[in-house]
Each structure stands twice: as C-alpha cells, then as structure tokens.
Amino acid sequence: MNRFYFFCLLGLGLVSPLRAEGLVTMLSTNSVEITSNYTGTEISVFGAVERDAQTIIRRTPYEIVVAVKGPSAPFIVRQKEHMGLIWVNANQQKFGLVPKFYAVISSGKFNSIVNSEQQNKLNLGLRAITSRSSLSAEEIQLGNESFQDALIRLRKEQSLFKQDDDSVIMQRANTFRANLSLPANAPLGRYEIMVYLFTGGTLLASESSGFYVRKIGFEADTALLSRSRPFVYGVLAAAMAIFAGWIASVIFRRN
C-alpha cells in the first residue's frame, strides 16, 4: 500500500525522483567593488559533483561548462560604407537584450561537450546568446550572419565576450575549479553564473548563482550625483575643468 501511494504522488509530481548526480558550487566572492584603482579582478568558482549512493558507474568522464552573464541591454550593429570622403551608416541590425558581458569556459572543447542543438536549447554559447537576442530572426536566416559576427567581434575586442576551452580545472574526478577574469571595463550590475554538468554529451545537472559588480567610495558618490542631480553634477564638472585649466596655466606660465 505504501508503494502504491508513493507512485501516485510521483505521478502527480509531489515526489521528485532521485537524481543520479547533482552539483554543489561556491564563489570566491559575491561582490566586486570598483574603486579608483580598479584594473580588473578574478573570481573563482569551486564545485563538486554529488553522487547518489546507487549511481551507476559512468563510462565517460564528467565535463563542466561555466557560463557567466552580465546585465543586458539593447544593441545595434551598423554597417559602414565609404561614400566619397566620408563614411556613412548603411545597413543595420537591431539586437534586443544582449548581455554586456558574457563568458563561457569549459573543461574541454566547448563544441564537443555541448552540441549545437543543446546550445540553442540552453541558450548557451556566444552564437546562441546573440541569436536569441536578435530582433529580426528573418534577417539572420536570410544570410546577415555578418551582423552577428560583428557583434561578437566587437565585444571580444572590448574583452566583454570570451569563450575559453580547457579552462575549467578538474581537480579530481568529481571536483573542479574555474577562474573567471573580469576586465576593468566590466559593466555594473548583477551577474548570473550557470554551471552545467555533462558526460558523453548528456546534461546531468545544472546549478545557478550570482554576484554583483558595484562602485564604492568617491566613484559611487559621483555616479549617484550624476543620476540624481545632473544639473549640479554638470556645474561642478565644468567648475573643476576651469579650475584645472587655471592651475595648469599658472604652473606652465612662461615669463
């Protein structure tokens, strides 16, 4: 009778079946504080694979993929054309909510661990994350891949997009460490970290966490003043520029 009730509850979704594997992750910090001397930082993700006592022995090793996504905003990619002596904007493609920062690091070759179908389903990887954000899927299908490539290239040049294979260190068969570098121009806001556990091309488990990038001290006060009182901020900025110019003229004045 007890088994009967258990399977009834299981069918209704009130009892979750045991998972063979799970993930436990931890971050080295949950807050990155930006000051005047900030030049970038590194965040470490530590994790372990939890195995049920009755788990079958896997024939293939575990593979880890870590995706880090920053705050998102709309983005427009414009194509420049040379007209006479000047460059003008020609075609353009609008993208919706594109992450301002996005990184994918993996314990092996990313495309070997996660196939293209899984990448699209999980919205995982540089191409998947930019394809999903396109406001015109028709343009992508018609062959405007150059706009997507340009978006990825521009963000890579700014160190805001990255994809690093073989960067997650498997310390043992079921423990790992991943180091994430945040550049000096990392945007402010909340960052989401997703850790995926694969084996033999099969997704076994995933775990999410996050951290914040925020300004503190004089930089935070200045940013707050520029948003809350833009007129006062503009007057003070102009006054400081005039004062700095006067000081420079006094120092370098020639007799």
C-alpha positions as a Markdown table, in Angstrom:
| # | Residue | x | y | z |
|---|---|---|---|---|
| 1 | Met | 0.0 | 0.0 | 0.0 |
| 2 | Asn | 2.8 | 2.4 | 0.8 |
| 3 | Arg | 4.4 | 1.8 | -2.6 |
| 4 | Phe | 1.0 | 2.5 | -4.2 |
| 5 | Tyr | 0.8 | 5.9 | -2.5 |
| 6 | Phe | 4.4 | 6.7 | -3.4 |
| 7 | Phe | 3.9 | 6.1 | -7.1 |
| 8 | Cys | 0.7 | 8.0 | -7.0 |
| 9 | Leu | 2.5 | 11.0 | -5.6 |
| 10 | Leu | 5.3 | 10.6 | -8.0 |
| 11 | Gly | 2.8 | 10.6 | -10.9 |
| 12 | Leu | 1.3 | 13.8 | -9.6 |
| 13 | Gly | 4.8 | 15.4 | -9.3 |
| 14 | Leu | 4.6 | 15.7 | -5.5 |
| 15 | Val | 7.6 | 13.5 | -5.0 |
| 16 | Ser | 10.8 | 14.1 | -7.1 |
| 17 | Pro | 12.7 | 11.1 | -8.3 |
| 18 | Leu | 16.2 | 10.7 | -7.0 |
| 19 | Arg | 18.8 | 12.2 | -9.3 |
| 20 | Ala | 22.0 | 10.2 | -10.0 |
| 21 | Glu | 24.2 | 13.4 | -9.9 |
| 22 | Gly | 23.9 | 16.9 | -8.6 |
| 23 | Leu | 26.1 | 20.0 | -8.4 |
| 24 | Val | 27.3 | 22.0 | -5.4 |
| 25 | Thr | 29.1 | 25.3 | -6.2 |
| 26 | Met | 30.6 | 28.1 | -4.3 |
| 27 | Leu | 32.1 | 31.5 | -5.4 |
| 28 | Ser | 35.2 | 33.2 | -4.0 |
| 29 | Thr | 33.2 | 36.4 | -3.6 |
| 30 | Asn | 29.6 | 37.6 | -4.1 |
| 31 | Ser | 30.5 | 41.3 | -4.6 |
| 32 | Val | 33.1 | 43.0 | -6.8 |
| 33 | Glu | 33.8 | 46.6 | -5.6 |
| 34 | Ile | 35.1 | 49.1 | -8.1 |
| 35 | Thr | 37.3 | 51.9 | -6.8 |
| 36 | Ser | 39.6 | 54.5 | -8.4 |
| 37 | Asn | 42.4 | 52.0 | -8.7 |
| 38 | Tyr | 40.3 | 49.1 | -10.1 |
| 39 | Thr | 42.1 | 47.4 | -13.0 |
| 40 | Gly | 40.1 | 44.2 | -13.2 |
| 41 | Thr | 39.8 | 41.1 | -10.9 |
| 42 | Glu | 39.4 | 37.4 | -10.9 |
| 43 | Ile | 36.6 | 35.3 | -9.5 |
| 44 | Ser | 36.9 | 31.6 | -8.7 |
| 45 | Val | 34.1 | 29.1 | -9.0 |
| 46 | Phe | 34.6 | 26.0 | -6.9 |
| 47 | Gly | 32.3 | 23.0 | -7.3 |
| 48 | Ala | 31.8 | 19.3 | -6.7 |
| 49 | Val | 29.6 | 16.6 | -8.2 |
| 50 | Glu | 27.3 | 14.9 | -5.7 |
| 51 | Arg | 26.7 | 11.3 | -6.5 |
| 52 | Asp | 23.9 | 9.2 | -5.2 |
| 53 | Ala | 25.0 | 6.0 | -3.4 |
| 54 | Gln | 23.3 | 3.9 | -6.0 |
| 55 | Thr | 24.7 | 5.8 | -9.0 |
| 56 | Ile | 25.8 | 3.6 | -11.9 |
| 57 | Ile | 29.4 | 3.9 | -13.0 |
| 58 | Arg | 29.8 | 6.4 | -15.8 |
| 59 | Arg | 31.7 | 5.2 | -18.8 |
| 60 | Thr | 32.7 | 8.7 | -19.8 |
| 61 | Pro | 34.3 | 11.4 | -17.6 |
| 62 | Tyr | 32.4 | 14.4 | -16.3 |
| 63 | Glu | 32.7 | 17.7 | -18.2 |
| 64 | Ile | 31.9 | 21.1 | -16.8 |
| 65 | Val | 30.7 | 24.2 | -18.6 |
| 66 | Val | 30.5 | 27.6 | -16.7 |
| 67 | Ala | 28.6 | 30.5 | -18.3 |
| 68 | Val | 28.7 | 34.0 | -16.8 |
| 69 | Lys | 26.2 | 36.5 | -18.0 |
| 70 | Gly | 26.2 | 40.2 | -17.0 |
| 71 | Pro | 23.4 | 42.8 | -17.2 |
| 72 | Ser | 21.7 | 43.1 | -20.6 |
| 73 | Ala | 20.8 | 46.0 | -22.9 |
| 74 | Pro | 19.7 | 46.6 | -26.5 |
| 75 | Phe | 22.4 | 46.8 | -29.1 |
| 76 | Ile | 22.6 | 48.0 | -32.7 |
| 77 | Val | 25.2 | 46.8 | -35.2 |
| 78 | Arg | 25.7 | 49.2 | -38.1 |
| 79 | Gln | 27.5 | 48.6 | -41.4 |
| 80 | Lys | 29.7 | 51.5 | -42.6 |
| 81 | Glu | 30.1 | 52.3 | -46.2 |
| 82 | His | 32.6 | 54.7 | -47.8 |
| 83 | Met | 30.9 | 57.5 | -49.7 |
| 84 | Gly | 33.2 | 60.0 | -51.2 |
| 85 | Leu | 35.4 | 61.4 | -48.5 |
| 86 | Ile | 33.3 | 60.2 | -45.6 |
| 87 | Trp | 31.9 | 57.0 | -44.0 |
| 88 | Val | 28.2 | 56.8 | -43.6 |
| 89 | Asn | 25.9 | 54.3 | -41.9 |
| 90 | Ala | 24.3 | 51.8 | -44.3 |
| 91 | Asn | 22.5 | 48.6 | -43.2 |
| 92 | Gln | 21.9 | 47.9 | -39.6 |
| 93 | Gln | 20.6 | 45.1 | -37.4 |
| 94 | Lys | 18.9 | 45.6 | -34.0 |
| 95 | Phe | 19.5 | 43.2 | -31.2 |
| 96 | Gly | 17.3 | 43.0 | -28.1 |
| 97 | Leu | 18.7 | 42.2 | -24.7 |
| 98 | Val | 22.3 | 41.4 | -25.4 |
| 99 | Pro | 24.5 | 40.7 | -22.3 |
| 100 | Lys | 27.0 | 43.4 | -21.8 |
| 101 | Phe | 29.4 | 40.7 | -20.5 |
| 102 | Tyr | 29.3 | 37.1 | -21.4 |
| 103 | Ala | 31.8 | 34.3 | -20.9 |
| 104 | Val | 31.8 | 30.6 | -21.4 |
| 105 | Ile | 34.6 | 28.4 | -20.0 |
| 106 | Ser | 34.7 | 24.7 | -20.1 |
| 107 | Ser | 36.8 | 21.7 | -19.1 |
| 108 | Gly | 37.3 | 20.6 | -22.7 |
| 109 | Lys | 36.3 | 21.7 | -26.2 |
| 110 | Phe | 33.0 | 23.5 | -25.8 |
| 111 | Asn | 31.6 | 22.4 | -29.1 |
| 112 | Ser | 32.5 | 18.8 | -28.3 |
| 113 | Ile | 30.8 | 18.9 | -24.9 |
| 114 | Val | 27.7 | 20.8 | -26.0 |
| 115 | Asn | 26.3 | 20.2 | -29.5 |
| 116 | Ser | 24.6 | 22.9 | -31.5 |
| 117 | Glu | 21.1 | 21.7 | -30.6 |
| 118 | Gln | 21.8 | 21.8 | -26.9 |
| 119 | Gln | 23.4 | 25.2 | -27.2 |
| 120 | Asn | 20.3 | 26.6 | -28.7 |
| 121 | Lys | 18.0 | 24.9 | -26.2 |
| 122 | Leu | 20.0 | 26.1 | -23.2 |
| 123 | Asn | 20.8 | 29.5 | -24.7 |
| 124 | Leu | 24.4 | 28.6 | -24.1 |
| 125 | Gly | 27.4 | 30.0 | -26.0 |
| 126 | Leu | 28.3 | 33.2 | -27.9 |
| 127 | Arg | 26.3 | 32.4 | -31.0 |
| 128 | Ala | 23.3 | 31.1 | -29.1 |
| 129 | Ile | 23.1 | 34.1 | -26.8 |
| 130 | Thr | 23.3 | 36.6 | -29.7 |
| 131 | Ser | 20.9 | 34.7 | -32.0 |
| 132 | Arg | 18.3 | 34.7 | -29.3 |
| 133 | Ser | 18.6 | 38.4 | -28.8 |
| 134 | Ser | 18.2 | 39.3 | -32.5 |
| 135 | Leu | 15.0 | 41.3 | -33.0 |
| 136 | Ser | 14.7 | 40.0 | -36.6 |
| 137 | Ala | 15.2 | 36.3 | -36.9 |
| 138 | Glu | 14.3 | 36.6 | -40.6 |
| 139 | Glu | 17.4 | 38.8 | -41.3 |
| 140 | Ile | 19.6 | 36.1 | -39.7 |
| 141 | Gln | 18.0 | 33.4 | -41.8 |
| 142 | Leu | 18.4 | 35.5 | -45.0 |
| 143 | Gly | 22.2 | 35.5 | -44.6 |
| 144 | Asn | 23.0 | 38.5 | -42.4 |
| 145 | Glu | 25.4 | 36.5 | -40.3 |
| 146 | Ser | 27.9 | 39.3 | -40.6 |
| 147 | Phe | 26.0 | 41.4 | -38.2 |
| 148 | Gln | 26.1 | 38.6 | -35.6 |
| 149 | Asp | 29.7 | 38.0 | -36.2 |
| 150 | Ala | 30.4 | 41.8 | -35.9 |
| 151 | Leu | 28.6 | 41.9 | -32.6 |
| 152 | Ile | 30.7 | 39.1 | -31.2 |
| 153 | Arg | 33.9 | 40.5 | -32.6 |
| 154 | Leu | 33.3 | 44.0 | -31.1 |
| 155 | Arg | 32.5 | 42.6 | -27.7 |
| 156 | Lys | 35.6 | 40.3 | -27.9 |
| 157 | Glu | 37.8 | 43.3 | -28.7 |
| 158 | Gln | 36.5 | 45.0 | -25.6 |
| 159 | Ser | 37.2 | 41.9 | -23.5 |
| 160 | Leu | 33.4 | 41.6 | -22.8 |
| 161 | Phe | 32.8 | 38.4 | -24.7 |
| 162 | Lys | 35.0 | 35.3 | -24.3 |
| 163 | Gln | 34.9 | 31.6 | -24.8 |
| 164 | Asp | 37.8 | 29.6 | -23.4 |
| 165 | Asp | 38.2 | 25.9 | -23.9 |
| 166 | Asp | 40.1 | 23.7 | -21.4 |
| 167 | Ser | 39.9 | 26.4 | -18.8 |
| 168 | Val | 37.9 | 24.6 | -16.1 |
| 169 | Ile | 40.3 | 22.5 | -14.0 |
| 170 | Met | 39.1 | 19.1 | -12.9 |
| 171 | Gln | 41.0 | 18.7 | -9.7 |
| 172 | Arg | 39.6 | 15.2 | -9.2 |
| 173 | Ala | 37.1 | 13.1 | -10.9 |
| 174 | Asn | 34.2 | 14.9 | -9.2 |
| 175 | Thr | 35.7 | 18.3 | -8.1 |
| 176 | Phe | 36.6 | 21.3 | -10.2 |
| 177 | Arg | 37.7 | 24.9 | -10.2 |
| 178 | Ala | 37.1 | 27.7 | -12.7 |
| 179 | Asn | 38.8 | 31.1 | -12.7 |
| 180 | Leu | 36.9 | 34.0 | -14.3 |
| 181 | Ser | 38.7 | 37.2 | -15.3 |
| 182 | Leu | 36.6 | 40.4 | -15.1 |
| 183 | Pro | 38.1 | 43.3 | -17.2 |
| 184 | Ala | 38.5 | 46.9 | -16.0 |
| 185 | Asn | 35.5 | 47.9 | -18.1 |
| 186 | Ala | 33.2 | 45.3 | -16.6 |
| 187 | Pro | 29.6 | 46.8 | -16.5 |
| 188 | Leu | 27.9 | 47.4 | -13.2 |
| 189 | Gly | 25.0 | 45.2 | -12.1 |
| 190 | Arg | 24.2 | 41.6 | -11.2 |
| 191 | Tyr | 26.0 | 38.7 | -12.9 |
| 192 | Glu | 24.4 | 35.3 | -13.2 |
| 193 | Ile | 26.6 | 32.2 | -13.2 |
| 194 | Met | 25.3 | 28.9 | -14.6 |
| 195 | Val | 27.3 | 25.7 | -14.1 |
| 196 | Tyr | 26.4 | 22.7 | -16.2 |
| 197 | Leu | 27.5 | 19.1 | -15.7 |
| 198 | Phe | 27.8 | 16.9 | -18.8 |
| 199 | Thr | 29.0 | 13.4 | -19.6 |
| 200 | Gly | 29.1 | 11.8 | -23.0 |
| 201 | Gly | 27.1 | 14.7 | -24.5 |
| 202 | Thr | 24.3 | 14.3 | -21.9 |
| 203 | Leu | 23.3 | 17.1 | -19.5 |
| 204 | Leu | 23.2 | 15.6 | -16.0 |
| 205 | Ala | 22.7 | 18.7 | -13.7 |
| 206 | Ser | 23.0 | 22.4 | -13.5 |
| 207 | Glu | 23.4 | 25.0 | -10.7 |
| 208 | Ser | 23.0 | 28.8 | -10.7 |
| 209 | Ser | 24.5 | 31.5 | -8.5 |
| 210 | Gly | 25.5 | 35.1 | -8.9 |
| 211 | Phe | 27.4 | 38.1 | -7.8 |
| 212 | Tyr | 27.3 | 41.9 | -8.1 |
| 213 | Val | 29.7 | 44.5 | -9.6 |
| 214 | Arg | 29.2 | 47.9 | -7.9 |
| 215 | Lys | 31.1 | 51.1 | -7.3 |
| 216 | Ile | 32.1 | 52.3 | -3.9 |
| 217 | Gly | 33.6 | 55.4 | -2.4 |
| 218 | Phe | 34.1 | 58.6 | -4.5 |
| 219 | Glu | 33.2 | 56.9 | -7.8 |
| 220 | Ala | 29.9 | 55.7 | -6.3 |
| 221 | Asp | 29.1 | 59.2 | -4.9 |
| 222 | Thr | 29.9 | 60.8 | -8.3 |
| 223 | Ala | 27.7 | 58.3 | -10.2 |
| 224 | Leu | 24.8 | 58.8 | -7.8 |
| 225 | Leu | 25.1 | 62.6 | -8.1 |
| 226 | Ser | 25.1 | 62.4 | -12.0 |
| 227 | Arg | 21.9 | 60.4 | -11.9 |
| 228 | Ser | 20.0 | 62.2 | -9.1 |
| 229 | Arg | 21.1 | 65.8 | -9.8 |
| 230 | Pro | 22.5 | 66.1 | -13.3 |
| 231 | Phe | 22.5 | 69.9 | -13.3 |
| 232 | Val | 24.5 | 70.1 | -10.2 |
| 233 | Tyr | 26.9 | 67.5 | -11.5 |
| 234 | Gly | 27.3 | 69.4 | -14.8 |
| 235 | Val | 28.1 | 72.6 | -12.9 |
| 236 | Leu | 30.6 | 71.0 | -10.7 |
| 237 | Ala | 32.3 | 69.2 | -13.6 |
| 238 | Ala | 32.6 | 72.5 | -15.5 |
| 239 | Ala | 33.9 | 74.3 | -12.5 |
| 240 | Met | 36.6 | 71.6 | -11.9 |
| 241 | Ala | 37.6 | 71.7 | -15.5 |
| 242 | Ile | 38.0 | 75.5 | -15.4 |
| 243 | Phe | 39.9 | 75.3 | -12.1 |
| 244 | Ala | 42.2 | 72.6 | -13.5 |
| 245 | Gly | 42.9 | 74.7 | -16.6 |
| 246 | Trp | 43.7 | 77.8 | -14.5 |
| 247 | Ile | 46.1 | 75.7 | -12.3 |
| 248 | Ala | 47.8 | 74.4 | -15.4 |
| 249 | Ser | 48.2 | 77.9 | -16.9 |
| 250 | Val | 49.8 | 79.1 | -13.6 |
| 251 | Ile | 52.2 | 76.1 | -13.4 |
| 252 | Phe | 53.3 | 76.3 | -17.0 |
| 253 | Arg | 53.2 | 80.1 | -17.4 |
| 254 | Arg | 56.2 | 81.4 | -19.3 |
| 255 | Asn | 57.8 | 84.6 | -18.2 |
